Amino acid sequence: MMKFTVTVSAVAHRQASEKFLSDGLAKLSSRFVDVRFERDDAQPDMLLFLSGGAERFAIGKLSAGQFTLLLASSEGNAFASAMEVKAWASARGIQVRILSLNDADAEAQFLNYVHVFAGLRKLRAQRAGLIGEVSHWLVASVLSPELAKSRLGIDILHLPWKKIPDYLEYPPHPEFLEAFAQHRKKQGTQEAQVATGDASARESSVEGGSVSENHADPWQKEAGIYAFLLELARDHHLDALTLECFDMVNDHHVTACLSLALLNSKGLPAGCEGDLVSLAGMMLVKAITGQIPWMANVASMNENSVLFAHCTAPLDLLEDFTVDTHFETDKSAAIAGHVQPSEVTIFRMDQKLEKAFIAPGTILSRPSYTFACRTQTEVALETEVVRRLREEPLGNHHLILPGDQVALLRTVCQVKDMKVM
């Protein structure tokens, strides 16, 4: 089993020996055997209080802008010492949190912090690529590169269309063709039936999950887009990417929807519309949970549910899917899938990285409405959550990830000083 690594420093009274400190760290390691503790006496993730009288040593290891977890048990006035340090830090705006090792749920809380610290360390110096520009309608989703770097450690590389190769010149990528082989075969059968006058086949080719006959066989162009994105990711050392995609389908009848779905399922966070806020969220979620979430529109809502929809989704999150046309243009190809899990978590950050929306939900249905993008999921949420989402939205695109990840994401927000809406 892979161990998560965190940094820790032990503090105690002035007469404490080095052996006393080392023994305290060893005891912590023996309790959490799946965690690798690295000693860091300068700026650790965690301070381990071993006795009273440790206050002066502890405050020397705290700094503004750096969250530190204060670990303490009830033995030897360790917790009392942590309380004093907490008061000192709070008065100076320094982010700390006390975790009592005697709490009944101490292990679960501690492991949440371990996942967060390890994930944020992994996120530092990762590179995200913006291909093209941020779509002009994303007025609440423009993330400055400086903020992404200072708050999350993410480098954003801008790749304008004029400075990169023409995506139409790439040959089809065999991995793409193999991934969608069954759908290509189905489309070919339906088109043959349409050509021979089978009316039912003609109807199903347009409405039943295959590519519309108004632009037959987009597979070669689509597979070329995948090759184009893979090359950019490789040549520019990208850990994630998002691209301005609507001009592609409007100008050249080709989408990136299938390519993005495949990239996400292969472990590379890939977003639509140049939305850097959503991409940063996707990278953060992957670093913390190991999962790449689905980026989706809020298509509609009622009192206790929300319909999320988009024309792409990570293939590994879908129990099944068909290939349809792109919703807004009825051109090229898009993913019409059924999101697999029943329990999900909804996540969204604001463009200043100061606030976050987090909510657990349950999938009610996977409809096929004609008024929304192709992959659709209706999620049940608490009435107050829906009201807040309607009245105080942080933006349109939200991230949907499997399971109940609320506690973990709340821990992330606490560590990064983001207010949870």
Secondary structure, 3 states (H helix, E strand, C coil): CCCEEEEEEEECCCCCCHHHHHHHHHHHHHHCCCEEEEECCCCCCEEEECCCCCHHHHHCCCCCCCCEEEEECCHHHHHHHHHHHHHHHHHCCCCEEEEECCCCCHHHHHHHHHHHHHHHHHHCCCEEEEECCCCCCCCCCCCCHHHHHHHHCCEEEEECHHHCCCHHHCCCCHHHHHHCHHHHHHHHHHHHHHHCCCHHHHHHHHHCCCCCHHHCCCHHHHHHHHHHHHHHHHHCCCCEEEECCHHHHHHHCCCCHHHHHHHHHCCCCEEECCCHHHHHHHHHHHHHHCCCCEEEEEEEECCCEEEEEECCCCHHHEEEEEEECCCCCCCCCEEEEEECCCEEEEEEECCCCCEEEEEEEEEEECCCCCCCCCEEEEEECCHHHHHHHHHCCCCCCEEEEECCCHHHHHHHHHHCCCEEC
